[in-house]
Amino acid sequence: MIFTSHAKTRMEEYGIKEDGVEETVREPEKLFLDIKTGRLIAIMKYGEKHLVVVYESNEEIVIVTVFSTSKINKIVENRVRNGRLGL
């Protein structure tokens, strides 16, 4: 897996470890496709919150951004309503 500098910065900000990101990509509880960007969005429970990993999967997996949230349902609902998510 390749981590962009943006993803690394976000991981530091949120206190997210690399192995948590890797596990989320390999075994997500939920997986969506962002129809607008073509990127995959993997979601997994991470402590008391949910870990969201946005990545591209071509020859290699490139982690674009990462964040932790307690408002996962709101985020998913907004993206579905805006026509951005596919299963």
C-alpha positions in Angstrom: 0.0 0.0 0.0 1.1 3.5 -0.8 0.1 6.3 1.5 -0.2 9.8 0.0 1.3 12.7 2.1 -2.2 13.9 2.7 -3.2 10.5 4.1 -0.1 10.4 6.3 -1.0 13.9 7.7 -4.6 12.9 8.4 -3.4 9.7 10.2 -1.2 11.8 12.4 -4.0 14.3 13.1 -6.5 11.5 14.0 -4.0 9.2 15.8 -4.7 6.4 13.2 -2.1 3.7 12.9 -1.0 2.2 9.5 -2.2 -1.3 10.5 -5.7 0.0 11.2 -5.8 1.5 7.7 -4.6 -1.8 6.2 -7.1 -3.9 8.1 -9.9 -1.5 7.0 -9.0 -1.9 3.4 -8.6 -5.6 3.5 -11.6 -6.4 5.7 -14.0 -3.5 5.7 -17.4 -3.7 7.4 -18.8 -1.5 4.6 -17.4 -0.8 1.1 -18.7 1.9 -1.2 -17.7 3.3 -4.6 -17.6 7.1 -5.0 -19.2 7.4 -8.4 -17.8 10.9 -9.0 -14.2 10.0 -8.4 -14.1 6.2 -8.9 -12.4 5.8 -5.5 -13.3 3.1 -3.0 -14.4 4.0 0.5 -13.8 1.4 3.2 -15.4 1.8 6.6 -14.7 -0.1 9.8 -15.3 0.4 13.5 -12.1 1.8 15.1 -12.2 2.3 18.8 -15.4 4.2 19.7 -15.6 5.8 16.2 -15.5 4.6 12.6 -12.4 4.7 10.4 -13.0 5.8 6.8 -10.3 5.1 4.2 -10.6 6.5 0.7 -8.3 4.7 -1.8 -7.6 3.9 -5.4 -7.0 0.3 -6.4 -5.2 -0.2 -9.7 -1.8 -2.0 -9.9 -1.3 -0.8 -6.3 -3.5 0.4 -3.5 -3.1 4.1 -3.0 -4.5 5.5 0.2 -5.8 9.0 -0.6 -7.2 10.1 2.7 -8.2 8.7 6.1 -10.3 10.0 8.9 -12.2 8.9 12.0 -15.8 9.9 12.7 -18.6 9.3 15.1 -21.1 10.5 12.4 -20.7 7.8 9.8 -24.4 7.4 9.1 -24.8 11.1 8.4 -21.8 11.0 6.0 -23.0 8.0 4.1 -26.6 9.3 3.9 -25.4 12.7 2.5 -23.3 11.0 -0.2 -26.1 8.6 -1.1 -28.5 11.5 -1.3 -26.1 13.4 -3.6 -25.7 10.4 -5.9 -22.1 9.9 -5.0 -22.1 6.4 -3.5 -22.6 3.0 -5.1 -22.3 -0.4 -3.5 
